[in-house]
Amino acid sequence: MTIKHFWIDPYAASHQTTVTSVDGCEIELESTIFFAFSGGQESDQGLISDIPVISARKEGLRIKYTLPANHGLVIGQFVCIEIDWSRRYRLMRLHFAAELVLELIYNKLSGTEKIGAHIAQDKARIDFVWPHSISSILPAVSEEANKIISSDLPIHTGFDDFENERRYWEIDGLSRVPCGGTHVRSTGEIGQIRLKRNNIGRGKERVDIYLCE
């Protein structure tokens, strides 16, 4: 199991740890701040001992990193991880913005189901099943989301199931939602957002989420 330090301190931009496995281009670490693609949130970008990480992937409770073939790292070696913090912080903000918007849509459209999500540096998107255009409710969802953001409410995170690493986020009085991504500490950190509806096919709706910057 890889210790996920990005849950312990999602604001850490550097971290020291030890190499626990080397298999050609792939390595594993004892602990990490380098998030691997999960739940629609893109992987971090950065370096391990000044070596660029090509990709990161989850495998059960482990995370494997692909490095250039000539990386030269060995088991037991002490290394320093550095992530692109400005990118990570945007991902954290957009991730929670998407989570918040989805919860508000669930409240307004009883019976809808999320079928996809993607959190990138420029925008987030959520896809869900609904037979009609959601254009009519989008202004109200946007207004309500930005009101919650402006209220600067604390965002609590933790484990529902520690052994299997199932986590949640919670805002008191609003929602408690299963989620294993990285999160900001409060809604105020997100900043104001804007929403755009996309039609991706019959019976499916997509909402794109942007930070107002």
Backbone as ProteinMPNN parsed JSONL, in Angstrom:
{"seq_chain_A": "MTIKHFWIDPYAASHQTTVTSVDGCEIELESTIFFAFSGGQESDQGLISDIPVISARKEGLRIKYTLPANHGLVIGQFVCIEIDWSRRYRLMRLHFAAELVLELIYNKLSGTEKIGAHIAQDKARIDFVWPHSISSILPAVSEEANKIISSDLPIHTGFDDFENERRYWEIDGLSRVPCGGTHVRSTGEIGQIRLKRNNIGRGKERVDIYLCE", "coords_chain_A": {"N_chain_A": [[0.846, -1.203, 0.0], [0.525, 2.192, -0.844], [1.273, 5.037, 1.01], [-0.876, 7.689, 1.134], [-0.047, 10.745, 1.101], [-1.125, 12.989, 0.031], [-3.703, 13.11, 0.917], [-3.386, 13.489, 3.628], [-2.079, 15.961, 3.773], [-3.106, 17.981, 1.548], [-2.038, 20.321, 0.591], [0.665, 20.228, 0.395], [3.571, 20.746, -1.472], [5.977, 19.555, -1.898], [7.764, 16.555, -1.01], [9.402, 14.083, 0.913], [10.55, 10.776, 0.536], [10.786, 7.153, 0.174], [11.951, 4.84, -2.281], [10.2, 1.921, -3.039], [9.764, -0.088, -4.855], [10.982, -1.206, -7.994], [10.484, -1.648, -11.36], [11.623, -1.868, -14.221], [10.666, 0.82, -16.096], [8.775, 1.54, -14.282], [8.036, 2.613, -10.988], [7.504, 2.348, -7.414], [6.536, 4.071, -4.42], [7.131, 4.628, -0.916], [5.513, 6.552, 0.336], [3.457, 9.303, -0.811], [2.829, 12.482, -2.439], [1.891, 12.806, -4.88], [-0.739, 12.802, -6.833], [-2.659, 10.267, -8.428], [-4.553, 9.69, -11.381], [-7.975, 9.607, -10.725], [-11.419, 9.128, -10.078], [-12.129, 10.953, -12.002], [-10.481, 13.143, -11.638], [-7.586, 14.597, -12.883], [-4.183, 13.316, -13.025], [-1.464, 14.519, -10.994], [1.273, 16.661, -12.048], [4.823, 16.578, -12.229], [8.0, 16.055, -10.539], [10.228, 13.39, -9.604], [12.881, 13.205, -7.629], [14.069, 15.081, -9.385], [13.486, 13.91, -11.784], [11.327, 13.708, -14.516], [7.917, 12.791, -14.163], [6.217, 10.553, -16.124], [3.724, 9.277, -16.172], [1.053, 8.449, -13.869], [-0.567, 5.92, -12.051], [-3.277, 4.239, -10.433], [-3.277, 1.154, -8.711], [-5.079, -1.008, -7.255], [-4.577, -0.503, -3.866], [-2.217, 0.692, -4.268], [0.115, 2.952, -5.855], [1.543, 3.489, -8.967], [4.317, 4.784, -10.7], [5.397, 5.951, -13.82], [8.495, 6.442, -15.238], [11.172, 7.98, -17.195], [13.177, 5.699, -19.176], [15.851, 5.659, -18.412], [16.006, 6.307, -15.694], [17.363, 5.476, -13.33], [16.821, 5.022, -10.605], [16.753, 3.167, -7.503], [15.655, 0.454, -5.368], [14.983, 1.378, -2.03], [16.162, 3.814, -2.179], [16.404, 7.211, -1.22], [14.224, 9.791, -2.008], [12.976, 12.902, -3.433], [9.847, 14.299, -3.944], [8.337, 16.588, -6.118], [5.643, 18.576, -6.944], [3.694, 20.218, -9.508], [2.491, 22.876, -8.191], [0.709, 25.066, -8.671], [-0.897, 24.072, -10.688], [-2.008, 21.81, -9.387], [-3.484, 23.124, -7.373], [-5.466, 24.486, -8.819], [-6.778, 22.239, -9.856], [-7.775, 21.144, -7.47], [-9.572, 23.159, -6.688], [-11.365, 23.242, -8.889], [-12.231, 20.62, -8.855], [-13.711, 20.448, -6.44], [-15.633, 22.368, -7.01], [-17.027, 21.105, -9.079], [-18.041, 18.893, -7.671], [-19.762, 20.205, -5.904], [-21.594, 21.495, -7.648], [-22.748, 19.239, -8.845], [-24.074, 18.069, -6.638], [-26.027, 20.019, -6.16], [-27.46, 19.864, -8.538], [-28.447, 17.255, -8.309], [-30.23, 17.731, -6.223], [-32.16, 19.223, -7.487], [-33.001, 17.768, -9.692], [-34.511, 15.1, -9.326], [-33.674, 11.727, -9.311], [-31.81, 11.704, -11.334], [-28.657, 10.554, -12.741], [-25.184, 10.416, -12.379], [-22.885, 9.957, -15.014], [-20.358, 10.379, -15.808], [-17.256, 12.203, -15.415], [-14.79, 14.779, -15.48], [-11.873, 16.323, -14.445], [-9.909, 18.884, -15.215], [-7.158, 21.196, -15.751], [-8.073, 23.538, -16.918], [-10.849, 23.466, -16.927], [-13.743, 21.882, -15.42], [-15.906, 19.055, -15.88], [-19.153, 17.552, -15.738], [-21.151, 14.752, -16.436], [-24.409, 13.509, -16.974], [-27.421, 11.535, -16.769], [-30.349, 12.649, -18.22], [-33.539, 13.414, -19.517], [-34.187, 15.852, -20.72], [-33.299, 19.232, -21.729], [-31.201, 21.019, -19.478], [-31.03, 23.686, -19.315], [-32.826, 25.537, -18.233], [-32.615, 25.329, -15.451], [-30.049, 25.951, -14.88], [-29.132, 28.665, -14.348], [-30.121, 29.039, -11.709], [-28.796, 27.005, -10.321], [-26.163, 27.856, -10.646], [-26.242, 30.322, -9.275], [-26.876, 29.464, -6.668], [-24.677, 27.812, -6.099], [-22.554, 29.672, -6.185], [-23.29, 31.27, -4.073], [-22.955, 29.544, -1.888], [-20.212, 29.175, -2.119], [-19.315, 31.8, -1.627], [-19.994, 31.977, 1.016], [-17.969, 30.792, 2.352], [-17.636, 28.209, 3.6], [-16.505, 25.616, 5.819], [-14.862, 22.67, 4.617], [-15.065, 19.379, 5.329], [-13.106, 16.406, 5.486], [-12.518, 12.858, 5.36], [-12.223, 9.359, 6.384], [-14.551, 6.889, 5.438], [-14.152, 4.233, 5.369], [-11.368, 3.056, 6.48], [-9.545, 0.928, 6.042], [-10.015, 0.114, 3.397], [-9.616, 2.457, 2.121], [-11.695, 4.305, 1.551], [-13.073, 7.378, 1.11], [-14.567, 10.557, 2.118], [-16.2, 13.748, 1.556], [-17.537, 16.54, 3.366], [-19.951, 19.032, 4.019], [-21.244, 20.769, 6.61], [-24.679, 20.491, 7.186], [-25.274, 20.461, 4.506], [-24.227, 18.347, 2.586], [-22.898, 14.968, 2.599], [-20.504, 13.229, 0.992], [-19.228, 10.453, -0.826], [-15.839, 10.4, -1.813], [-12.615, 10.379, -3.229], [-10.77, 12.285, -3.967], [-8.573, 15.217, -4.038], [-9.033, 18.016, -1.897], [-9.956, 21.444, -1.297], [-9.79, 23.487, 1.701], [-11.961, 25.073, 2.363], [-15.058, 26.403, 1.058], [-14.782, 28.98, 0.121], [-12.267, 29.167, -1.035], [-12.526, 28.306, -3.614], [-13.463, 30.335, -5.307], [-15.491, 32.429, -7.454], [-17.657, 30.843, -9.848], [-18.564, 29.831, -13.222], [-21.086, 28.376, -15.294], [-21.719, 26.155, -18.029], [-23.904, 24.678, -20.297], [-23.852, 21.634, -22.135], [-24.965, 19.657, -24.834], [-24.67, 16.313, -25.127], [-25.737, 14.176, -26.384], [-28.721, 12.23, -26.977], [-30.8, 12.131, -24.192], [-28.766, 12.645, -22.461], [-26.834, 14.9, -20.516], [-24.458, 17.558, -20.168], [-22.445, 19.502, -18.012], [-20.241, 22.106, -18.08], [-17.71, 23.512, -16.085], [-16.26, 26.463, -14.997], [-13.622, 28.449, -13.595], [-13.943, 31.763, -12.501], [-11.79, 33.711, -13.582]], "CA_chain_A": [[0.0, 0.0, 0.0], [1.215, 3.478, -0.865], [0.705, 6.03, 1.932], [-1.302, 8.843, 0.332], [0.156, 11.969, 1.863], [-1.963, 14.047, -0.541], [-4.896, 13.204, 1.755], [-2.972, 14.018, 4.92], [-1.83, 17.39, 3.552], [-3.247, 18.244, 0.113], [-1.373, 21.583, 0.245], [2.106, 20.003, 0.31], [4.09, 20.792, -2.841], [7.161, 18.689, -1.961], [7.65, 15.464, -0.041], [10.531, 13.164, 0.876], [10.095, 9.409, 0.761], [11.72, 6.102, -0.222], [11.533, 3.94, -3.364], [9.921, 0.578, -2.503], [9.703, -1.072, -5.934], [11.433, -0.768, -9.317], [10.239, -2.644, -12.4], [11.885, -1.149, -15.465], [10.302, 2.243, -16.05], [7.781, 1.771, -13.232], [8.492, 2.576, -9.599], [6.543, 2.637, -6.353], [7.104, 4.83, -3.314], [6.543, 4.349, 0.4], [4.446, 7.54, 0.521], [3.452, 10.196, -1.962], [1.894, 13.602, -2.581], [1.642, 12.86, -6.317], [-2.046, 12.186, -7.047], [-2.851, 9.52, -9.672], [-5.9, 9.869, -11.934], [-9.013, 8.878, -10.012], [-12.672, 9.849, -9.924], [-12.201, 12.025, -12.985], [-9.457, 14.155, -11.405], [-6.343, 14.27, -13.562], [-2.984, 13.125, -12.221], [-0.548, 15.644, -10.847], [2.474, 16.692, -12.864], [5.947, 16.961, -11.389], [9.289, 15.383, -10.588], [10.716, 12.551, -8.513], [14.338, 13.405, -7.666], [14.353, 15.85, -10.601], [13.15, 13.104, -12.965], [9.922, 13.962, -14.833], [6.982, 11.666, -14.11], [5.486, 10.439, -17.383], [2.332, 8.968, -15.84], [0.783, 7.875, -12.551], [-1.808, 5.143, -12.101], [-3.647, 3.455, -9.262], [-3.416, -0.296, -8.853], [-5.55, -1.355, -5.918], [-4.214, 0.526, -2.897], [-0.874, 1.133, -4.619], [0.256, 3.895, -6.965], [2.746, 3.228, -9.75], [4.762, 5.923, -11.492], [6.227, 5.638, -14.972], [9.571, 7.407, -15.422], [11.997, 7.661, -18.361], [13.87, 4.42, -19.053], [17.178, 5.825, -17.799], [15.816, 7.037, -14.427], [18.459, 5.112, -12.437], [16.433, 4.873, -9.205], [16.836, 1.802, -6.987], [14.892, 0.209, -4.144], [15.602, 1.897, -0.817], [16.726, 5.15, -2.403], [15.689, 8.366, -0.678], [13.896, 10.687, -3.119], [12.116, 14.055, -3.159], [8.79, 14.533, -4.927], [7.894, 17.974, -6.282], [4.532, 18.655, -7.891], [3.304, 21.53, -10.043], [1.497, 23.281, -7.2], [-0.333, 25.935, -9.225], [-1.824, 23.186, -11.391], [-2.742, 21.037, -8.382], [-4.454, 23.948, -6.664], [-6.601, 24.669, -9.73], [-7.511, 20.979, -9.885], [-8.514, 21.039, -6.217], [-10.696, 24.102, -6.71], [-12.337, 22.799, -9.894], [-12.798, 19.35, -8.387], [-14.801, 20.654, -5.488], [-16.702, 23.089, -7.71], [-17.821, 20.093, -9.771], [-18.775, 18.134, -6.649], [-20.827, 21.067, -5.386], [-22.603, 21.663, -8.698], [-23.46, 17.975, -9.0], [-25.005, 17.91, -5.515], [-27.158, 20.929, -6.369], [-28.266, 19.297, -9.622], [-29.184, 16.132, -7.717], [-31.334, 18.273, -5.424], [-33.191, 19.795, -8.357], [-33.445, 16.776, -10.673], [-34.607, 13.829, -8.61], [-33.576, 10.529, -10.142], [-30.722, 11.744, -12.302], [-27.505, 9.716, -12.408], [-23.921, 10.824, -12.992], [-22.303, 8.913, -15.854], [-18.981, 10.712, -16.136], [-16.712, 13.463, -14.905], [-13.375, 14.994, -15.782], [-11.368, 17.542, -13.819], [-8.656, 19.3, -15.827], [-6.667, 22.472, -15.224], [-8.803, 24.661, -17.495], [-12.262, 23.381, -16.578], [-14.266, 20.592, -14.991], [-17.188, 18.719, -16.494], [-19.907, 16.431, -15.21], [-22.135, 14.213, -17.371], [-25.432, 12.758, -16.277], [-28.594, 11.133, -17.542], [-31.573, 13.423, -18.04], [-34.172, 13.395, -20.837], [-34.471, 17.193, -21.248], [-32.27, 20.248, -21.524], [-31.181, 21.575, -18.122], [-30.749, 25.122, -19.432], [-33.729, 26.341, -17.411], [-32.24, 25.311, -14.028], [-28.632, 26.253, -14.715], [-28.902, 29.927, -13.621], [-30.382, 28.859, -10.28], [-27.699, 26.188, -9.79], [-24.992, 28.73, -10.593], [-26.429, 31.3, -8.194], [-26.801, 28.775, -5.378], [-23.291, 27.375, -5.908], [-21.714, 30.832, -5.86], [-23.662, 31.72, -2.732], [-22.269, 28.644, -0.953], [-18.792, 29.506, -2.216], [-19.098, 33.077, -0.947], [-20.181, 31.785, 2.458], [-16.678, 30.306, 2.869], [-17.952, 27.144, 4.551], [-15.449, 24.603, 5.943], [-15.058, 21.377, 3.958], [-14.476, 18.319, 6.142], [-12.816, 15.176, 4.762], [-12.094, 11.765, 6.23], [-12.442, 8.001, 5.902], [-15.693, 6.046, 5.795], [-13.591, 2.892, 5.509], [-9.925, 3.296, 6.453], [-8.825, -0.221, 5.493], [-10.173, 0.101, 1.945], [-9.334, 3.822, 1.656], [-12.883, 4.978, 1.028], [-13.113, 8.679, 1.763], [-15.735, 11.409, 1.888], [-16.166, 15.158, 1.937], [-18.789, 16.924, 4.011], [-20.241, 20.398, 4.459], [-22.302, 20.665, 7.615], [-25.985, 20.968, 6.781], [-25.473, 20.389, 3.064], [-24.072, 16.994, 2.055], [-21.747, 14.111, 2.893], [-20.392, 12.578, -0.31], [-18.022, 9.642, -1.022], [-14.925, 11.007, -2.774], [-11.224, 10.147, -2.893], [-9.903, 13.287, -4.576], [-7.983, 16.22, -3.158], [-10.011, 19.075, -1.684], [-9.597, 22.659, -0.565], [-10.286, 23.46, 3.087], [-13.227, 25.793, 2.505], [-15.673, 26.741, -0.23], [-14.32, 30.296, -0.322], [-11.048, 29.051, -1.832], [-12.86, 27.998, -5.01], [-13.702, 31.533, -6.099], [-16.739, 32.352, -8.215], [-17.627, 29.941, -10.995], [-19.627, 29.961, -14.217], [-21.496, 27.084, -15.819], [-22.163, 26.097, -19.417], [-24.536, 23.4, -20.618], [-23.562, 21.006, -23.425], [-25.776, 18.488, -25.181], [-23.734, 15.301, -25.612], [-26.486, 13.068, -26.957], [-30.09, 12.087, -26.487], [-30.931, 11.62, -22.83], [-27.565, 12.928, -21.684], [-26.513, 16.313, -20.351], [-23.12, 17.86, -19.652], [-22.225, 20.856, -17.505], [-18.844, 22.534, -17.978], [-17.532, 24.415, -14.942], [-15.07, 27.296, -15.161], [-13.316, 29.432, -12.567], [-14.071, 33.132, -13.018], [-10.505, 34.375, -13.404]], "C_chain_A": [[0.877, 1.248, 0.0], [0.533, 4.433, 0.107], [0.388, 7.298, 1.142], [-1.201, 10.127, 1.157], [-0.662, 13.125, 1.287], [-3.314, 14.132, 0.153], [-4.547, 13.811, 3.107], [-2.749, 15.52, 4.831], [-1.909, 17.691, 2.059], [-2.571, 19.532, -0.349], [0.15, 21.424, 0.146], [2.546, 19.969, -1.146], [5.352, 19.959, -3.008], [7.085, 17.677, -0.819], [8.845, 14.538, -0.204], [10.073, 11.766, 1.27], [11.153, 8.429, 0.247], [11.125, 5.259, -1.343], [11.353, 2.533, -2.789], [9.885, -0.492, -3.582], [10.208, -0.435, -7.221], [11.217, -1.915, -10.288], [10.393, -1.953, -13.742], [11.588, 0.323, -15.295], [9.361, 2.569, -14.894], [8.406, 1.663, -11.846], [7.305, 2.758, -8.669], [7.286, 3.298, -5.204], [6.423, 4.455, -2.01], [5.368, 5.273, 0.674], [4.532, 8.544, -0.615], [2.493, 11.362, -1.791], [1.414, 13.704, -4.023], [0.365, 12.077, -6.618], [-2.081, 11.473, -8.401], [-4.309, 9.602, -10.087], [-6.912, 8.977, -11.231], [-10.248, 9.742, -9.905], [-12.837, 11.005, -10.892], [-11.153, 13.099, -12.812], [-8.147, 13.725, -12.04], [-5.188, 14.086, -12.586], [-2.227, 14.437, -12.079], [0.551, 15.561, -11.907], [3.626, 17.121, -11.966], [7.141, 16.059, -11.554], [9.477, 14.465, -9.39], [12.236, 12.565, -8.615], [14.773, 14.02, -8.993], [14.112, 15.074, -11.888], [11.671, 13.319, -13.281], [9.077, 12.693, -14.784], [6.165, 11.659, -15.4], [4.012, 10.166, -17.127], [2.258, 8.388, -14.436], [-0.536, 7.119, -12.632], [-2.015, 4.388, -10.79], [-3.711, 1.983, -9.63], [-3.789, -0.842, -7.492], [-5.263, -0.208, -4.967], [-2.811, 1.081, -3.145], [-0.939, 2.16, -5.752], [1.584, 3.618, -7.65], [3.041, 4.43, -10.643], [5.66, 5.45, -12.633], [7.211, 6.776, -15.194], [10.317, 7.085, -16.722], [12.851, 6.415, -18.097], [15.207, 4.531, -18.325], [17.11, 6.492, -16.427], [16.883, 6.709, -13.385], [18.098, 4.942, -10.976], [16.473, 3.405, -8.787], [16.017, 1.688, -5.704], [15.678, 0.686, -2.926], [16.165, 3.292, -0.966], [15.815, 6.229, -1.844], [15.463, 9.357, -1.818], [13.028, 11.845, -2.624], [11.117, 14.215, -4.301], [8.472, 16.022, -4.94], [6.78, 17.998, -7.31], [4.342, 20.094, -8.368], [2.154, 22.036, -9.176], [0.39, 24.143, -7.785], [-1.371, 25.106, -9.98], [-2.66, 22.389, -10.395], [-3.816, 21.886, -7.712], [-5.671, 24.241, -7.531], [-7.439, 23.392, -9.811], [-8.34, 20.795, -8.617], [-9.749, 21.929, -6.223], [-11.775, 23.649, -7.692], [-12.993, 21.48, -9.498], [-13.954, 19.602, -7.427], [-15.938, 21.46, -6.103], [-17.622, 22.102, -8.427], [-18.649, 19.275, -8.794], [-19.979, 18.926, -6.139], [-21.953, 21.223, -6.403], [-23.412, 20.38, -8.871], [-24.459, 17.755, -7.874], [-26.23, 18.799, -5.685], [-28.063, 20.448, -7.496], [-29.072, 18.105, -9.114], [-30.396, 16.631, -6.939], [-32.481, 18.766, -6.285], [-33.778, 18.787, -9.337], [-33.452, 15.401, -10.019], [-34.545, 12.668, -9.596], [-32.487, 10.565, -11.183], [-29.531, 10.938, -11.807], [-26.267, 10.243, -13.123], [-23.35, 9.671, -13.796], [-20.857, 9.233, -16.246], [-18.566, 12.031, -15.531], [-15.257, 13.556, -15.332], [-12.964, 16.343, -15.2], [-10.001, 17.836, -14.42], [-8.272, 20.667, -15.281], [-7.485, 23.652, -15.718], [-10.282, 24.66, -17.13], [-12.567, 21.997, -16.024], [-15.55, 20.32, -15.769], [-17.819, 17.558, -15.748], [-20.968, 16.043, -16.231], [-23.153, 13.399, -16.592], [-26.613, 12.482, -17.199], [-29.766, 12.03, -17.195], [-32.223, 13.601, -19.415], [-34.381, 14.767, -21.483], [-33.274, 18.12, -21.025], [-32.353, 20.797, -20.101], [-30.943, 23.089, -18.131], [-31.583, 25.959, -18.473], [-33.31, 26.388, -15.944], [-30.809, 25.79, -13.804], [-28.37, 27.594, -14.019], [-29.102, 29.79, -12.111], [-29.283, 28.03, -9.627], [-26.445, 27.041, -9.638], [-25.085, 29.718, -9.434], [-26.274, 30.641, -6.823], [-25.374, 28.325, -5.077], [-22.41, 28.547, -5.496], [-22.052, 31.424, -4.496], [-22.97, 30.862, -1.67], [-20.773, 28.93, -0.943], [-18.493, 30.783, -1.44], [-19.24, 32.969, 0.564], [-18.937, 31.23, 3.141], [-16.881, 29.24, 3.955], [-16.802, 26.138, 4.638], [-15.842, 23.299, 5.264], [-14.32, 20.323, 4.776], [-14.226, 17.09, 5.259], [-12.358, 14.112, 5.747], [-12.382, 10.428, 5.592], [-13.79, 7.465, 6.366], [-15.221, 4.623, 6.083], [-12.08, 3.022, 5.352], [-9.178, 2.17, 5.743], [-8.872, -0.244, 3.967], [-10.031, 1.49, 1.311], [-10.528, 4.465, 0.95], [-13.099, 6.261, 1.818], [-14.378, 9.452, 1.406], [-15.354, 12.868, 2.088], [-17.523, 15.506, 2.525], [-18.799, 18.419, 4.29], [-21.422, 20.302, 5.401], [-23.602, 21.269, 7.087], [-26.253, 20.884, 5.296], [-25.416, 18.95, 2.567], [-22.875, 16.297, 2.675], [-21.633, 13.166, 1.704], [-19.127, 11.723, -0.377], [-17.126, 10.259, -2.096], [-13.483, 10.83, -2.313], [-10.263, 11.139, -3.523], [-9.241, 14.181, -3.555], [-8.921, 17.422, -3.081], [-9.395, 20.285, -0.995], [-10.24, 22.602, 0.815], [-11.644, 24.123, 3.24], [-13.756, 26.177, 1.132], [-15.164, 28.072, -0.769], [-13.075, 30.237, -1.185], [-11.341, 28.794, -3.31], [-12.902, 29.259, -5.858], [-14.972, 31.35, -6.921], [-16.561, 31.492, -9.473], [-18.703, 30.315, -12.001], [-19.858, 28.597, -14.852], [-21.955, 27.209, -17.269], [-22.725, 24.716, -19.693], [-24.121, 22.935, -22.015], [-24.465, 19.809, -23.615], [-24.85, 17.448, -25.796], [-24.442, 14.081, -26.189], [-27.845, 12.936, -26.313], [-30.118, 11.459, -25.093], [-29.729, 11.851, -21.954], [-27.306, 14.427, -21.649], [-25.101, 16.46, -19.797], [-23.097, 19.297, -19.162], [-20.715, 21.078, -17.418], [-18.752, 23.592, -16.897], [-16.211, 25.143, -15.088], [-14.874, 28.176, -13.932], [-13.362, 30.822, -13.193], [-12.779, 33.9, -12.744], [-10.078, 34.999, -14.722]], "O_chain_A": [[1.847, 1.341, 0.752], [-0.682, 4.617, 0.028], [1.28, 7.907, 0.552], [-2.155, 10.532, 1.822], [-0.874, 14.13, 1.966], [-4.014, 15.133, -0.003], [-5.338, 14.569, 3.669], [-3.179, 16.269, 5.708], [-0.888, 17.661, 1.371], [-2.53, 19.812, -1.547], [0.849, 22.391, -0.157], [1.965, 19.25, -1.959], [5.761, 19.68, -4.135], [6.432, 17.911, 0.198], [9.255, 14.238, -1.325], [9.305, 11.595, 2.217], [12.274, 8.825, -0.074], [9.923, 4.994, -1.35], [12.251, 2.013, -2.127], [9.966, -1.681, -3.273], [9.909, 0.723, -7.511], [11.707, -3.023, -10.07], [9.411, -1.505, -14.333], [12.183, 0.995, -14.453], [9.168, 3.739, -14.561], [9.192, 0.758, -11.565], [6.249, 3.249, -9.067], [8.491, 3.116, -5.032], [5.273, 4.015, -2.003], [4.339, 4.834, 1.188], [5.55, 8.631, -1.302], [1.482, 11.258, -1.096], [0.621, 14.586, -4.356], [0.376, 10.846, -6.656], [-1.594, 12.004, -9.399], [-5.202, 9.586, -9.24], [-6.74, 7.761, -11.147], [-10.152, 10.946, -9.67], [-13.6, 11.935, -10.63], [-10.935, 13.895, -13.725], [-7.65, 12.63, -11.778], [-5.201, 14.619, -11.476], [-2.331, 15.335, -12.914], [0.73, 14.537, -12.566], [3.443, 17.926, -11.054], [7.29, 15.38, -12.57], [8.957, 14.723, -8.304], [12.813, 12.016, -9.553], [15.712, 13.552, -9.637], [14.492, 15.529, -12.967], [10.831, 13.131, -12.401], [9.478, 11.649, -15.3], [5.503, 12.644, -15.728], [3.146, 10.748, -17.781], [3.249, 7.906, -13.887], [-1.507, 7.609, -13.209], [-1.063, 3.963, -10.135], [-4.145, 1.617, -10.722], [-2.918, -1.109, -6.665], [-5.657, 0.93, -5.224], [-2.283, 1.843, -2.335], [-1.915, 2.224, -6.5], [2.623, 3.523, -6.996], [2.144, 5.01, -11.254], [6.57, 4.646, -12.428], [6.814, 7.934, -15.323], [10.11, 6.015, -17.293], [13.2, 6.115, -16.955], [15.639, 3.573, -17.684], [18.055, 7.175, -16.031], [17.272, 7.592, -12.622], [18.994, 4.734, -10.158], [16.257, 2.51, -9.605], [15.725, 2.685, -5.044], [16.877, 0.434, -2.805], [16.602, 3.894, 0.015], [14.594, 6.159, -1.986], [16.408, 9.721, -2.519], [12.428, 11.78, -1.551], [11.494, 14.26, -5.472], [8.353, 16.643, -3.884], [6.948, 17.498, -8.422], [4.771, 21.047, -7.719], [0.996, 21.678, -9.39], [-0.773, 23.964, -7.422], [-2.567, 25.393, -9.926], [-3.88, 22.299, -10.537], [-4.936, 21.419, -7.504], [-6.795, 24.247, -7.03], [-8.668, 23.455, -9.833], [-9.482, 20.339, -8.682], [-10.833, 21.509, -5.817], [-12.961, 23.669, -7.366], [-14.171, 21.256, -9.776], [-15.038, 19.04, -7.582], [-17.098, 21.251, -5.748], [-18.844, 22.243, -8.39], [-19.819, 18.991, -9.051], [-21.069, 18.381, -5.966], [-23.129, 21.099, -6.059], [-24.632, 20.434, -9.026], [-25.576, 17.302, -8.122], [-27.348, 18.379, -5.386], [-29.282, 20.6, -7.428], [-30.248, 17.961, -9.45], [-31.465, 16.023, -6.99], [-33.639, 18.733, -5.868], [-34.923, 18.932, -9.766], [-32.496, 14.636, -10.152], [-35.274, 12.637, -10.588], [-32.249, 9.563, -11.858], [-29.402, 10.67, -10.612], [-26.296, 10.488, -14.329], [-23.329, 8.534, -13.326], [-20.21, 8.446, -16.937], [-19.399, 12.867, -15.181], [-14.583, 12.543, -15.52], [-13.614, 17.363, -15.429], [-9.039, 17.112, -14.161], [-8.98, 21.231, -14.447], [-7.589, 24.663, -15.024], [-10.902, 25.719, -17.033], [-11.766, 21.07, -16.14], [-16.198, 21.247, -16.255], [-17.13, 16.699, -15.2], [-21.611, 16.91, -16.824], [-22.798, 12.681, -15.657], [-26.775, 13.103, -18.25], [-30.136, 12.162, -16.029], [-31.529, 13.908, -20.384], [-34.716, 14.845, -22.665], [-32.371, 17.827, -20.243], [-33.446, 21.015, -19.578], [-30.688, 23.693, -17.089], [-31.111, 26.972, -17.956], [-33.604, 27.362, -15.251], [-30.401, 26.012, -12.664], [-27.474, 27.67, -13.179], [-28.343, 30.358, -11.326], [-28.878, 28.319, -8.501], [-25.748, 26.959, -8.626], [-24.116, 29.92, -8.702], [-25.626, 31.188, -5.93], [-24.909, 28.438, -3.943], [-21.611, 28.431, -4.567], [-21.191, 32.011, -3.841], [-22.462, 31.382, -0.677], [-20.141, 28.929, 0.114], [-17.525, 30.84, -0.682], [-18.676, 33.774, 1.305], [-18.86, 31.202, 4.369], [-16.369, 29.357, 5.068], [-16.182, 25.837, 3.619], [-16.996, 22.875, 5.323], [-13.096, 20.37, 4.901], [-15.037, 16.772, 4.389], [-11.87, 14.425, 6.833], [-12.74, 10.351, 4.417], [-14.135, 7.57, 7.543], [-15.791, 3.909, 6.908], [-11.568, 3.089, 4.234], [-8.284, 2.426, 4.937], [-7.883, -0.584, 3.318], [-10.291, 1.672, 0.122], [-10.387, 5.084, -0.105], [-13.284, 6.234, 3.035], [-15.146, 9.062, 0.526], [-14.334, 13.185, 2.701], [-18.529, 14.861, 2.228], [-17.806, 18.997, 4.731], [-22.484, 19.806, 5.025], [-23.627, 22.402, 6.606], [-27.357, 21.205, 4.856], [-26.438, 18.391, 2.17], [-21.965, 16.934, 3.204], [-22.55, 12.391, 1.433], [-18.05, 12.205, -0.024], [-17.607, 10.605, -3.175], [-13.158, 11.095, -1.155], [-9.065, 10.869, -3.609], [-9.332, 13.939, -2.351], [-9.531, 17.802, -4.08], [-8.447, 20.168, -0.219], [-11.118, 21.778, 1.07], [-12.403, 23.778, 4.145], [-13.0, 26.267, 0.165], [-15.117, 28.273, -1.983], [-12.833, 31.142, -1.983], [-10.487, 29.042, -4.162], [-12.433, 29.26, -6.996], [-15.466, 30.232, -7.063], [-15.484, 31.426, -10.066], [-19.645, 31.035, -11.67], [-18.949, 27.772, -14.936], [-22.504, 28.232, -17.678], [-22.103, 23.705, -19.366], [-24.047, 23.73, -22.951], [-24.706, 19.041, -22.684], [-24.3, 17.674, -26.874], [-23.805, 13.062, -26.454], [-28.088, 13.47, -25.231], [-29.535, 10.4, -24.856], [-29.654, 11.331, -20.841], [-27.532, 15.132, -22.632], [-24.613, 15.604, -19.059], [-23.649, 20.195, -19.799], [-20.005, 20.32, -16.757], [-19.612, 24.466, -16.8], [-15.166, 24.52, -15.279], [-15.844, 28.599, -13.303], [-12.866, 31.022, -14.301], [-12.697, 34.656, -11.775], [-9.014, 35.614, -14.798]]}, "name": "protein", "num_of_chains": 1, "seq": "MTIKHFWIDPYAASHQTTVTSVDGCEIELESTIFFAFSGGQESDQGLISDIPVISARKEGLRIKYTLPANHGLVIGQFVCIEIDWSRRYRLMRLHFAAELVLELIYNKLSGTEKIGAHIAQDKARIDFVWPHSISSILPAVSEEANKIISSDLPIHTGFDDFENERRYWEIDGLSRVPCGGTHVRSTGEIGQIRLKRNNIGRGKERVDIYLCE"}
